[in-house]
Amino acid sequence: MLQNFILLFHVLAAGAIVVFVLLQQGKGADMGAAFGSGSAGSLFGSSGSANFMSRMTAIMATLFFITSLVLTYLASNTGVSRGLMENAPATPASQIPVPGAPAQAPASSAVPVPSAPPAAMPEAATKGGAATGAAADPAGKGVSKASDIPK
């Protein structure tokens, strides 16, 4: 409850600083200073005592700074660590999916997986059939040589 109350003052002080800074008139805001006829002593030097707006800005900035420090102290001394990774469930690295990797089939697959490659390929696949195509084997011999490649 105390932290929420201080947070309210913190937000109000921040808003008040924005309002007071935007409402203040700058030191060189008159037209004479814009065209070079203002004196450098009054433009960059002190312009006398501070008015209400500059004092309120300083008070709000001090309040903002103090509430920042108090909120930091309250947040760091709660005794409970609120780290993101401390509450994460432990997952073994082997179960974490890798983006772009093919999905692995479950252990009890319904599709049979061959344990060894077939002993011999059918004759049609090696003689210009669907597996090799006529472009890969123009003579139908099943073996291409370097002399078969057009230059």
Secondary structure by P-SEA (a helix, b strand, c coil): caaaaaaaaaaaaaaaaaaaaaaccccccccccccccccccccccccccccaaaaaaaaaaaaaaaaaaaaaaaaaccccccccccccccccccccccccccccccccccbbbbccccccccccccccccccccccccccccccccccccc
